[in-house]
């Protein structure tokens, strides 16, 4: 187990208690690790296990439970609305809201760059595990996420980070938490330009799969049909294979619906500052993204350039930059 961890992470040594994501792992490397472990052990090792048991010791325990019939392989858990990416720790959690494709797996790489005592949770689209329609508005969608967040952390301070569509949702969540008398300590966005007019009625597949494929989304074959795309993804280990044509169809429909909701959304003003991360290779000055939020917050928009394109905002180097900025901001808050 440790040898495969070491190989995939290209590390000198990995111990039984070393956390995969804290040692530089991400969702794509997790896929590679699951594939290698499955081949070495001759039995399936679902990649979803890495979210709840990200150490060699944890995976050994899960394997022993499964072999004895006392454990259950639940690959579908990777599509839950609330996804624990690093549940342990004594500090207030960071809640990460998904891009338009609805998947929050790529945020797991943040574990290598923020305090190990700060839990990390992903918020994912309800369309991933349910055929129910999306909420009727951004506000209703945010209300669903507020309930999920407060089920884990009933009282503030709250820390929110959204990527792309997730930034808009994070803003709506922050306002609703404030309406409920809660303290929002951090509202942060990763390249989430706000627009009140949507010219396109469909979302490219590369965009929809951005949270799933991360840095490879830009190279995704957008000419593939739904059946071909499902077949391609089915070749990957769980939970990727669980996407299937039906779930992918829901993701496509949800992406189109998201554009309609964004076009109608008129945000109220958030009481506080905004930490904004600009994909500098797409928007060098932040004029498109960060500036678009100036009238939706009553504090300051702190713009931080990240040397990446929009769909490469969860690469190792980009997350290192984001984690560094957030850590510095939290240190200032703690001193205050």
N, C-alpha and C positions, 0 to 999 in steps of 0.2 A: 504494500500500500504506500509506504513512504517513498519507495523507489520511483513509483509512477508519479506521485506528487512532485518529486524532485525533478524528474524528466520534463514534465509538462510545464512547470514553472521556471525551468532552467535555473534552478537554485543549486547552491553548493550542498546544502543539506536541509532536509525537512524532518522535523520530529513529530511524534505522535499527536502532540497537542498544538501544532502549528495550524493557524487558520488559513485556509486556501485563499480567501479574498484579501485578508490582511497581508499576505505574502505576495500580492500582485495579481491574483487571479481575477478573471472577469467572466462574463456569461459565455463568450466564445471559447475561452480556455476551459471553462467548466464542461462544455460539450466534448472537447478533446479529452479531458480527463475521464469523463464517463465512458467514452468509447474505449480508451486504453484499458481502464479497469475492467470493463466488461469482457474484453478480449483476454486479458491476463487471467481473470478468475473463472472464465467460462460460464458466467451467469450475469444477468442484467444488473447494472448499477445505474438507476435512474438519476439524471442530472439534478432533479428536484431535491434529492437527498442532500446535496451540497448546501442548500439554503438553510436546512435545519441541523445538519451535521457536517460542518465545513472542515473538520479535521480528520486525519487518518483514524484516530481513536474513535471518533464519532461514527465514521463509516463502518469500521469494524463492528461496533456495537449494533448498528442497523442491520448489517449482514447477518450477524448471529441471531438477532431477533427474527429476521425473515426466514432464515434456515430452520429455526425451531418452530415456526408457525405462530410466533407471538408478535410478529411485526407485519405491517401491511404496506405494500408498495402503492402509494397514492400519487401517481404522476400528475393527476388532474389538479392537485393542490398548487401547482405552479401557476395556475390560472385564477386562483382566488382573488377576490377584490383586495383583501389585505394580505400582503405577502411579507412574512418576516425574513428580511435579508440578513440581519444580525440582531436577534432579539435580546441578547444578554447585555448587561451594563447598568450602572446606577444613575446615569445622567438622563436628562430629557431627550427623547428620541428625535431623530430626523425622519420626517415623512416625505417620501419622494413620489411625485405625481407623474404619471406616464405621458409619453408623447402620443400622437394621434393613433398609432397602431394599438395602443392600449396596454402594452407590455412594459413592466418595470424591471425586468431582470438586469438590464445593463447598469443599473445603479449599484449593483452589488460590488463593483470595483471600487466604490468610494471607501469601503472598509479598510483599504490599505492606506488611506490618506486622512482619516479623521480619528479622533480619540477612541480607543477600543472600548471605553466605558460608555460611549454614546450608541444606543441601539439604532438600527436603520430598518425602516419599513417601507415597502413599496405599495403604492395605491394603483390598482389596475382596473381597466374598463370592465364593467359588468357584462359586456358583450362577449368576453372571453369564455365565460362559463355558464351563460344563460341565453336563451332565445328571446327573453323579454326585451322589449324595445328600450332604447336609451331614454333617460329622463327628457322632459319637454323643454328644458332650458339649462343653461350653464348653472344658474342658481340652484335648480333642483338636483343637478348632478353633484354639485358641491355639497349640498345638504346630505346626500348619501355618504360622501366621504367624511364629512364631519362626524357622522354617527360611527363610522368605522374607526376613526382616529380617537374619539373620546371613549370608545369601548376599550382601547388599549391604554390610553392616558386620559383619565377623566378631567384633570385640571392642568392648566398651563404651568410654565411657559411652553409654547409650541414653536417648533422649528419646521418650516415648510420649504421644499425645493421642487420646482416644476420644470419640465423640459418641453419646449415647444407648446403644444396644446396644454400640457400640464402646468405651464406657468400661468395661463389664464385661469385654469381651475384652482391653482394654489391661491391666486389673488381672491377668487370668490370664496374659497374656504376660509381665508384669513379674515375677511369681512364678516362672515357668519360667526366665526369664533369670537370676534370682538363684539358682535351683537349679543352674544350670550354671556358677555362680561368676562371673557377670557383674555389672557395676555399672550399676544403673538410676538415672540422675541425675534424670530427670523422669518422674513419672506424673501425668498431667492428664486431667480428664474435662470434657466439655461436657454438662451436664444429663443425667446418667446415673444416675437413682435405681435403687437395688438393691431387688429384691423377691423373696421366696421363695414367693409365691403369685400365680398369674396367673389372673384371673377370666375374661378373654376368650380365645377360641380362634382368633380371626382378627384380623388387623391392618388398620386402615383403609387404603385406597389412598393417602390423603394422607400417612400415616406411611411407607408403603413407598417412596414417591417423594420423601421429604424430602431425601435426599442428591442426587437428580437435579434437583428443581425448586427446592430451597433455600427462599427466602422466599415463593415462590408455592405451596408445598405446602399451606399452610393453605386456599388458595382452590381446590385441585384438586377437580374434580367427582367426588365419591366415588360418585355414582349411575351413572357410566358402566360398562358391562360391559367385559369384557376385550377383546373385539374392537373396540369403539368407542374404548377407551383406546389400543390399539395403533395404530388408524387416526389418532387425534389426534397421537400422538407421531411417527408416520411422516411427518407434514407438516413436521417439523423436520429440519435438516440432520444429517448423520452426526456422531457416532455415535448420536445420539438415535433416528434412524430404524431403526438396527440392533436396537433392543430387540425389536420384533416381538412377536406374540402368544405364541410359544413361550418366549422369554426372560422376558417379563412373567409368564407362568404359573409359571416356575421361581422368580421373585422372590416371587410370592404364596405358593407352597408353602414357600419358605425362610423367609419371615416367620412363618408359622404354626409351623414347626419351631423357629424361634428362641425363641418363647415357651415351648415345651416344655423346651428346654434351659435357659433362664433359670430356670424354676420348679424345676429339679433342681439347679441350681448352688449349691454351698456353698463359698464361697471360703476359702482359707487366708489367714493374715495376711501382708500385704505389709510388708516391712521398710523403712520410710521414710515420708516425708510424701506427702500427696495434694494436688494443686492442683485445686480443683473450681470450675467455672463454673456458677452457677445461672441458669436462665432466670427472672429476677426477676418478669416479668409473669405467670408461672404459679405461682411458688413464692417469694414475696417474702423469706422468712427463710432459705430453704435447709433447712427442717425436713424436707421430703420427700426431697430428693436428697442434699445434703452429709451430713446427719446419719446417713443410712442406711449410710454407709461407715465410721463411727467404729470399729466393732469388726472391720473387715477390714484395717486398717492399724495398725502399732504406733507410728506417728508422729502428726503433727498433720494434720488436715484443714483446709486453708486455703480458705475459701469466698469466692468473688468474685462479686458480683452483676453480671449483664449485663442491660441493659434490653432484653429481647427475650422472645418466647415460645419454646417448645421448638424449633419448626421454623423459627424466624428466627435461630438461633444462628450462621448463616454469612452474615448480611447484612454489608455494609461496616462499619457502626458496631459490630456485635457482634464481628467479627473484629479490628477495631482495638483494642477493649478486651482481647480475649484475647491478641493479640500483644503489647500493652504489658505485661501481667502476666507473660507468659512471658519476655519480654526482661529484665524486672527480676529475675526469679527466676534466670535464667541468669547475669546479672551478679553476683549474690550468690554463686553457685556458683563462678564464675571467680575472684572475690576470695578465696574460702575456699581 
